[in-house]
């Protein structure tokens, strides 16, 4: 039987995603409150311990950063008032803006910044790459601190101001001094909004109140930089498991913003003058298939190469998004429409799906018939659909498959297991990241090929790591693009991962909501007003 978008949506394996929910009833949002339905529940309050986007959104509400990238990708000071760089490029001295306070009234000091940078550096891919060159990070006095390097590193300011996938938020020293591998449960920052724990209902709503003591940078908001002015008294992140309920609530004026609308529901909103639709992330999102390279069959490069020929991106995207205006195929290691986009070594993609070729490569890899465990993410339709299609294609290529349906929390819990799938490990899981995240070979942890020290899947390739180092040390954009081309040429030979396609989510908001800044990896709520 031909697999269609409708048959996938009606399939029993997919049905578990759709959670029946009662009709919610809210009073019409007041002019001082913005009610928002986001893509996921806020499972963690620690934006350093997890790369979950929803936790980054939470972090951006309550914390601030030393620097930020503006709309033109220029790094600008935020908490920093001034900085100097030594002639040899090895010593950076930073001076904080005066009068900064945490939400508990404590001043923001250099010690807080130092502890926060160290904690971020232990977890973030770019931070880890930077800290290989760091000799010392220390406070000089209450208001200034220094970073001393072993060798020049041109990207230091860029990393301290990036908005994905893990942001260098400045926390209180006591919070930032905790084990980077253990999530903190406190939520006290110095940013434009304060976390209102008393009115938060875990699993239902998360409440943030305007910080009356926040002093914004005296510049217009631009990208992740400039004045982060809180124009609403309160922001509420509201959970609505049933998307139809959320759409109806938006049209009724009971909520103000929905981060992502499924394509099949867009027609209900198109033409409604009370609602406006916008693609906020212009770089889109890329579906991402990771293989456990430590275990058979994917410890053999031939099996990984087989996956390149097995995936039909158009079929994966069409199954969820229908109209091609919402998606496109992409074979660039760094996503399409980005500064590092490349066409290197993409013959496998241009030739289209080739299941016979994939079957031959699995045979060359010595595949022995052991079932491959695919962790099927049930919380995002595009990835659930991709799992179903992948299982079908693998079987056509002579591979036994076991689908294990898990919500995202279940996948997060299991994906760290490096062992055999039969002993609680896994062979394949899927996730996604924004195009802008893929565009950075250093900041995205999944671009590393450092083996067991790296991100889930643990690919290893010495040449890839040499090229990543060269990319970071490159003097300008043209030099980085050349190295990115070489990196992609090499990567599609050893195959660190496989892509599922690139899509562009549509946000919906009440027509009187203005000033929403379209950032690739973040939904910021400063600069947003009503009317």
VOVEXZA-313204 format. One record per atom (N, C-alpha, C): y, z, x negated. Coordinates in steps of 0.1 Angstrom, whole numbers, plus 5000, padded with zeros to 4 digits. Layout:
YZX
...
This chain:
498850004992
500050005000
501250004991
502249924995
503549924988
504250054989
504750104978
505450234979
506950204981
507450264992
508850244995
509650374995
510950364996
511750494996
511350575009
511050505020
510750575032
509350645031
508350575025
507050635025
507050755015
507850755005
507950864996
508550985003
509650955011
510351065018
509451125028
508451045033
507551095044
506251155038
506151145025
504851185018
504751335018
503451385019
503251525020
503651595007
503551534996
503951594983
505451614983
506151534990
507651544990
508151635001
507351665011
507751735022
508151875019
507551935008
507952075004
509352085000
509951974996
511351984991
512352025003
511951965014
512951985026
512652115032
513552205031
513452345036
514152355049
513452385059
514152405072
515052525072
516252505077
517252615077
517952615090
518352735094
519052755107
520452695105
521152675116
522452625116
523352735112
524152715101
525052815096
526352815105
526952925106
528252935114
529253015105
530352945102
531453005094
532752985102
533653085100
535053055105
535652945096
536552875102
537252765095
537952825083
537752765071
538252815059
539752835059
540152945055
541652965054
542252895043
543552875043
544252795033
544052855019
543752985018
543653055005
542253055000
541253005007
539853015003
539252875003
538552844992
537752714991
536352744991
535652695002
534152715003
533452584998
532552604989
531852494982
530352504983
529652394986
528252394985
527852314973
527152384964
526752324951
525352274951
524952214939
523652154939
522452254937
522752374933
521652474930
522152614932
521252704933
521552844934
521852894920
522752994920
523153054907
522053164903
521053114895
519953204891
520253294879
521253254871
521653324859
523153334858
523653444853
525053464851
525453444837
524553404828
524753384814
524853244810
526053184808
526053044804
525653004790
525353114782
524853084769
523353084768
522753164777
521253184777
520653064784
521352984792
520752874799
521752754798
521152634799
521952514800
522052464814
521652544824
521752504838
523252484842
523552364848
524852324851
525552424860
524852484870
525552574879
526052704872
525352744862
525752854854
526952824845
527052694841
528252654834
529452654843
529252614856
530352614865
530852764867
529952854869
530252994870
531053034858
530552994846
531253034833
532652984833
532852864837
534152804837
535152874846
534652934857
535453004866
535953144860
535053214853
535453344848
535753354834
535353264825
535653274811
536653164807
537153184795
538053074789
537453044775
537952934769
537552884757
538652874746
538252864734
539252864723
539952724723
539252624726
539852484727
539252414739
539752304743
539252224754
539552074751
538751984756
538951844755
539751794767
540851724764
541651674775
541051544781
541751484790
541251364797
541151244787
541751254776
541651144766
540751184754
539951294756
539051344747
539651404734
540951444735
541651504724
541451654725
541051724714
540851864714
542151944714
542352024724
543652104724
543352254725
544252334719
544052474720
544152534734
543352634737
543352704749
543652854747
542752934743
542953074739
543653084726
543552984718
544152974704
545652934706
546553004699
547952954699
548252864687
547552894675
547752814663
546552824654
546352734645
545252744635
545752664623
545052704611
545352634599
543952594592
544052494584
542852444577
543152444562
542352494554
542552494539
542552354534
543152324523
543152194517
541752134514
540752224511
539452174508
538652154521
539252194533
538552174546
537452274548
537452384541
536352484542
536752604550
537952634551
538452764557
539352734569
538952774581
539752764593
540252904597
541552924599
542053044604
542653024618
542253104628
542753084641
543553204646
544553184653
545453294659
545353284674
545053394680
544953394695
546253404702
546353354714
547553374722
547753524725
548953564725
549153714728
549153734743
548753864746
548753904760
547553874768
546553824762
545253784769
544453904772
543953914785
543154024789
541853984796
540854064794
539654054802
539854114816
539054074825
539154124839
539154274840
538554344830
538554494831
539754554824
540754474820
541954524814
541954524799
540754514793
540754514778
541354394773
542054404761
542654284755
541654194749
541854064749
541053974742
541353974727
540454014718
540654024704
539853924696
540153924683
539453834674
537953874673
537654004675
536354044674
535453994686
536153984697
535453914709
535153774706
536053704700
535953564696
534853544686
534753624676
533753614665
532353634671
532153744679
530853774685
530453654694
531353604702
531053494711
530653364704
531353334693
531053214685
529653224679
529353344674
528053364668
526853354679
527153404690
526053404701
525853254706
527053184708
526953044712
526252964701
526552994688
526052914677
524552934675
523953044681
522553064680
521752994690
522452944701
521752884712
522052734714
523352694712
523752564715
523352464704
522952344707
522552244697
523652214687
524852194692
525952164683
526352284675
526252404681
526552524674
525552554663
524252524666
523252544655
523452444644
523852324647
524152224636
525352264628
526352324635
527552374628
527152494619
526352584624
526152704617
525252684604
524552574603
523952544591
524852534579
526152504583
527252494572
528152604572
527952714580
528852824581
528452934571
529452974562
529253084553
529653214559
530653214568
531153344573
532053314585
531953404595
532853414607
533253554608
534553584607
534953724607
536353744612
536653854617
538053894622
538853934610
540053884610
541053914599
541854034604
542254034617
542854154624
542654134638
543354214647
543054204661
543254064667
544153994661
544653864667
544253744660
543553754649
543153634641
541753644635
541153534633
539853534627
539653404619
538653394611
538453284602
536953234603
536753104601
535453044599
535452984586
534553024577
534452964564
533152884563
533252764558
532152664557
531652654543
530452614542
529852574529
530152434525
530452354535
530852214532
531752164544
532552064542
533452024553
532651974565
533152004577
532451964589
533551924599
533751794600
534851734608
534851774623
533651814628
533551834642
533751974647
534152064639
534152204642
535052234654
536252174655
537152204666
536552134679
536052014677
535451944689
534352024695
533452084687
532352164693
532852294699
533952354694
534452474700
535152444713
535452324716
536152284728
535352204738
534052174735
533352084744
532952144757
532752064767
532452114780
530952094784
530052064775
528652044778
527852044765
526552064766
525852124777
525952274777
526352334766
526552474765
527952494759
528752574766
530152584762
530352714755
531252714745
531652834737
532652914745
532152984755
532953074763
533153204755
534353254756
534653384749
534453504759
533453584754
533053704762
533553834755
533453944761
533754074755
532754094743
533254154733
532354174721
531054244725
531054344734
529854414737
528854324744
529354224752
528454134759
527954024749
528853974741
528453874731
527553924720
527554044718
526754104706
525254124710
524954094723
523554114727
522653994722
521354014723
520453914718
520653784725
520953674718
521253544725
520053494733
518853544731
517753504738
517553574751
518353684753
518153764765
519453754774
519353704786
520453674794
521253804797
522553804797
523353914801
523553914816
523754024821
523954044836
525354074840
526154104830
527554124832
528253994835
529453994841
530153874844
531653904843
532153954832
533553984830
534153904819
535053814823
535653724813
537153744813
537853644809
539353644809
539953524815
539053454823
539453324828
540253334841
540453214848
541353214859
540853284872
539453304873
538953374884
538053484880
537853584888
537053704886
535853704895
534753734890
533553744898
533553864907
533453844920
533453954930
532053984933
531554084926
530054114928
529854184941
530854264946
530654334958
530454244970
531154134971
531054044982
530053924980
529553924968
528453824965
527153864971
526453764977
525153784982
524153694975
523453754966
522553664958
521653574967
521653454964
520853354971
521653294983
522753354986
523553304998
524953264994
525753354988
527053314984
527553394972
528353324964
528953384952
530453374952
531053484951
532553494954
533353514941
534453444940
535353454929
536753474934
537453564929
538853594933
539853554921
540953514925
541953464915
542353584906
542453554893
542853664883
544353664883
544953774888
546353784888
547053794874
546253834864
546753854851
546553734842
545953634847
545653514838
546953434835
547153414822
548253334818
547753194813
548053094821
547552964818
548352904807
547752804799
548552734789
549652654796
550752654790
551952584796
551952434795
550852374800
550752234800
550052194813
550152064817
549452024829
547952024826
547152054837
545752044836
545351904832
544451884822
543951754818
542551774813
541551714820
540151734815
539751884815
539251924804
538852064802
539952144795
541152084794
542252144787
543452164796
544452214790
545752234797
545752364806
546752364815
546852484823
545852494834
544952594833
543952624843
544552714854
545352654863
546052734873
545152744885
544952874889
544152904901
545052904913
544852794921
545752774933
545152834945
543852864946
543252934957
543053084953
543253164963
543053304961
541553334959
540653254965
539253284965
538453154965
537453154957
536453044956
535053104960
534353034970
533053084974
532052964972
531052994963
529952894961
528952934972
528752844981
527852874993
526552804993
525452874994
524152804994
523852755009
523452635010
522952575022
521752485019
520552545020
519352465016
519152335023
519652325036
519452205043
520752125042
520552005037
521751915034
522451875047
521651845057
522251805070
523151905075
522752035074
523552145078
524952145070
524852125058
526052125049
526952015054
526451895056
527251785060
527951815074
527251865083
527851905096
528952005094
528652105086
529652205083
530952155077
530752055068
531951995062
532751915072
532051845081
532851775091
533451865101
532951985103
533552075113
534652165106
534852145093
535852225086
535352365082
534052385083
533552525080
533352545065
533152435058
533252435043
534152325038
534452325025
535452235020
534952125010
533852155004
533352064993
531852074992
531251954991
529851944988
529751864975
529051924965
529051864952
528251734951
527151724958
526351594958
525751564972
526051444976
525551394989
524451294987
523251314994
522251214993
522651084999
522250974993
522750844998
522450825013
521350875018
521050845032
521950915041
522651015036
523651095045
525051045044
525350955034
526650915032
527250835044
526450765051
526950685062
527550775073
527050905074
527650995083
529051035080
529451015067
530751065063
531750945061
531150825058
532050715056
532750675069
534050665068
534850635080
535350765087
534950885083
535451005088
536751045081
537851035088
539151055082
539351205078
538551295082
538751435078
538051465065
537351365059
536551375047
536851265037
536851295025
536951195014
535751205005
535351084999
534251084991
534651034977
534051094966
534451054953
533351084943
533150984934
532251004922
533051074912
532751204909
533551284900
533151254885
531851244884
531251224870
531051074868
532051014862
532050864860
530950814850
530450904842
529350874833
527950884839
527950934851
526650944859
525751044853
524451044857
523451124853
522251044849
521451084839
520251014834
519051094837
518051044843
516751104845
516051104831
515451214828
514951244815
513551294815
512551214809
511151254809
510851304795
510351434794
510051494781
508551504781
507951474769
506551484767
506251594757
505151664759
504751764749
504151694737
504951684726
504451604715
503551684706
503351814709
502451904701
500951884705
500751834717
499351824722
498951684725
497651654725
497251524729
497551494744
497851374747
497851254739
499151224732
500151304736
501551264731
501851314717
500851374710
501051394696
500851274688
500351164695
500151034689
501250944694
501950884684
503050804688
502750684697
501550634696
501150524705
501150564720
500750684723
500850734737
502350744741
503150784732
504650794736
505150654738
504750564730
505250424731
504750364744
503550404749
503050364761
503950394773
504650504772
505450554783
506650464785
507150394774
508250304775
507950184784
506650134783
506250024790
505750064805
505550194807
504950234820
506050254830
507250294826
508350334836
509050214841
509150204854
509950104861
511250174866
512350174858
513450254862
514050204876
514050084879
514550034892
513750094903
512450094902
511650154912
511850304914
512050374903
512350514904
513650544911
514750464907
516050484913
516050434928
515450324931
515450274944
514750374954
513750444949
512950534958
513850644963
514850684956
515750794960
517150744965
517650644958
519050614960
519250484968
518250404970
518350294979
519250184974
520550194977
521550084974
521750094959
521649974952
521849964938
523250004933
524250014943
525550064939
525550204934
524450274937
524450424933
523650444920
523150334914
522350354901
522350224893
521750244881
521450124873
520350164863
519650064857
518750084847
519450094833
518950174824
519650194812
518550224801
518650154790
517750174778
518450234766
519750264767
520450324756
520050464754
519750504742
519450644738
520650734742
521850674742
523050754744
523650734758
522850684767
523350644781
524250524781
524450464792
525250344793
526650374798
527550294793
528950324797
529650434788
528950464777
529450564768
529850504755
530550574746
531050524734
529950494724
528750554725
527650534716
526650444722
526850374733
525850294739
525450184729
524150154729
523550054720
522449974727
522249854722
521249764727
520049754717
520049844706
519049834696
517649864701
516749784697
515249804699
514949834713
515449744722
515149764737
514349644743
513549574734
512749474740
511749514750
511249634749
510349694758
510949704772
512249734772
512949744785
513249604791
513649514783
514049384788
512849304793
511649344788
510449274793
509949324806
510449434811
510049494823
508749574822
508349634833
507149724833
505949644829
505149704820
503949634816
502749734815
502049754826
501049854827
499849824818
499549694816
498449654807
498749694793
500049674789
500449714775
500349864774
500749934784
500750084783
499250124782
498350064790
496950104790
496350084776
496749974769
496249934756
496750044746
497950084747
498550184738
497950314740
497650354752
496950484754
495550474748
494850364749
493550344742
493650354727
494650294721
494950304707
495250444703
495850524712
496150664709
494950754709
493750694714
492550774714
492450864727
493250824737
493150904750
491750924754
491351044757
489951074760
489651104775
490551084784
490351104798
490751244803
491151334794
491651464798
492851454807
492851524819
493951504828
495251544822
496251464824
497651494820
498351584831
498951694827
499651774837
501151734837
501551694849
502951664852
503551774860
504551844854
505251944862
506251874871
505951864884
506651794894
507851884899
509051854896
510151934901
510351904915
510252004923
510451994938
511852014943
512752054934
514052084939
515051974938
514651864932
515551744932
514751624935
515151554947
514351444952
514051334941
515051294933
514851184924
513751214914
513751344909
512651384900
511351404906
511351444918
510051454926
509451314928
510351224933
509851094935
509451024922
510151054911
509750994898
508351044894
508051174897
506751224894
505651154902
505851134914
504851064923
504650924918
505650854914
505550714909
504850714896
505250804887
504650814874
503150834875
502750924883
501350954885
500550834889
501150754898
500550634903
500450534891
501450514884
501450414872
500450464862
500450594859
499450644848
498050614853
497750634865
496350614870
496050464869
497050374872
496750234871
496550194856
497050274847
496850254832
495550324827
494750384837
493550444833
493650584828
494750654832
494950794827
494750884839
494050994837
493851094847
495151184848
495551224860
496751294862
496551414871
497251524868
497351634877
498751664879
499251654892
500551694896
500651844899
501551914893
501752054896
503152074901
503252084915
504652104921
505252244917
506452234912
507152364908
508652344911
509252454915
510652454916
511252464902
512552454901
513152444887
512852574880
512952694887
512652814880
511252824874
510352764882
508952754877
508752664865
509452554865
509452464853
510052534841
511152604843
511852674832
510852774826
510152844834
509252944830
508052894822
507552774826
506352714820
506652624808
507852554808
508052454798
508152504783
508252634781
508352694768
506952714762
505852694770
504452704766
504152584758
503852604745
503552484736
502052454736
501252534743
499752514742
499252404751
497952404752
497252294760
497552314774
497552194781
497852204796
496852284803
495552274798
494452354805
494652504803
495552544794
495752684791
497152734795
497652664805
499052704810
500152624804
499852524796
500952444790
501252324799
501552214794
501952094802
501951974793
502051854799
502151734792
503451664794
503951674807
505251604810
506051684820
507351694817
508251744828
509551654828
510251664838
511451584840
512651664843
513751624838
515051684841
516151584840
517351614839
518451514838
519651584831
520551494826
521751534820
522851434823
524051464821
525151364823
525151264812
525651144815
525851034805
526651084793
527651164796
528451214785
527751304775
526751384781
525951474773
525051384763
524451284769
523551204760
524351134749
525651114752
526451034742
526651114729
526251234729
526451314717
525151354710
524851294699
523551314692
523351464687
524451534686
524451674680
524451774691
525351764701
525551864711
524451874721
523751764724
522651764733
521351804725
520851924728
519751984721
518551884721
518351814732
517251724733
517251604724
518451584718
518451474708
517951514694
517651644692
517151694680
515651644678
515251624666
513851594663
513351684652
513451814655
513151914645
511851984647
510951924655
509651984657
509652104666
508852204662
508752324669
510052414670
511052384661
512252454661
513252394672
512852274678
513752204686
513552234701
514052144710
514052164724
512652124730
512452164742
511152154749
510652014748
509451994743
508851864739
508551854725
509451914717
509351934702
509051814694
509651694696
509451584687
509951614673
509351544663
509751564649
509851434642
511051404636
511151284628
512251304617
511951304605
512851334594
514051234593
513751104595
514751004595
515851024606
515351064618
516251084629
517251204625
516651304619
517551424616
518551384605
518151294595
519051254585
520251174591
519851094601
520851014608
521851094616
521251204623
522151294630
523151364621
522651404609
523551464600
524651364595
524251244593
525251144589
526251114600
525751114612
526651094624
527751204624
527351324622
528251434623
529351434611
528951374600
529851364588
530651244588
530351144597
531051014597
532551034600
533450954593
534850974593
535550924606
534950834613
535650774625
534650724635
535150674646
534350634657
533450514653
534050414646
533350294642
532150334634
532350424625
531250474616
530150544624
530550624634
529550694642
528750594651
529450494656
528750394664
527750314656
528050284643
527050214635
525850304633
526050434630
524950524628
524150544641
524850544652
524150564665
523250444667
523650324663
522850204665
521550224656
521650264644
520550294635
519650394641
520250504647
519450614653
518650564664
519150474673
518450424684
517350334680
517550254670
516550164664
515350244660
515550354654
514450444649
513850524660
514750564670
514250654680
513250584689
513450464693
512550394702
511250354695
511150384682
509850364675
509050494676
509650614674
508850734674
508950794688
509850754697
509950794711
510050944714
511151004712
511351144714
511251174729
511651084738
511651104753
511750964759
511750964772
511850844780
512850864791
513550764795
514550774806
514050714819
514550764830
514150724844
515150634851
516350624845
517450544851
518650634852
519750564855
521050634855
521650624869
522150734875
522650734888
524050804889
524750774900
526050824901
526250904915
526251034913
526351124925
527751114932
527751124945
528951124953
529251264958
530451314955
530951444961
531651414974
531651514983
532351494995
533251624997
534451605002
535351715004
536251685016
536851795021
537851775032
539051695026
539651615035
540651525031
541951595026
542051725029
543251795025
543051875012
541851855006
541551914993
542051824982
542951864973
543451784963
543351844949
543451754939
543551804925
542151834919
541051794925
539751814919
539651724906
539451784895
539351714882
537951664880
537851534877
536551474875
536051484861
535351594858
534751614845
533251564845
532751514834
531451464834
530351564836
530551684830
529451784830
529851914837
530951914845
531452044850
532252014863
532152104872
533052104884
534052214882
535252184878
536252294876
536952314889
537352444892
538052474904
539552514902
539952504890
541452524888
542152394891
543452404894
544252284897
543952234911
543052294918
542652244932
543452314942
544052234952
544852294962
544452234975
545052284986
544852234999
546252185004
546152065011
547452015017
548051905008
